[in-house]
């Protein structure tokens, strides 16, 4: 798997397309189509991604065999690296790409002087929670956040020491 930093508009558009594909397949059964549509526009659109990058988020595109298979976004903070997004297309899940992405993040965290990686994950996203636990993340609490539009994110906060 190749992990490359996102640096141009074409890559941002690729991430936007991947987000629509991944979120439509994975999250509609968990949070419903209305919330997925809202969150795609608010957090995963080209404009939203561009603004996040301007505000310090680092985006990375995953590829293998000359195909884009996923992406992630992180926000370096004082003593932690916040993993905002890590998504892989359904046909490529279970092949070790998540583990490779986390290994990449561990190195990035150390390079940025962070001692832990943190993330939030929907409380009903049980397969993803299990995957993060298998990678050494621990549930450290719950976070319920109003994201507007009548929607909330009902998540667990998970952390891993590096």
Buried (B, 14 or more C-beta within 10 A) or exposed (E): BEBEEBEEEEBBEBBBEBBBEBBEEBBBEBBEEEBBBBBBEBBBBBEBBBEBBEEEBBBBBBBBEEEBBBBBBBBBEEEBBBBBBBBBBEEBBEEEBBEBBBEBBBEBBEEBEBEBBBBBBBBBBEEBBEBBEEBBBEBEEEBEEEEEEEBBBBBBBBBBEB
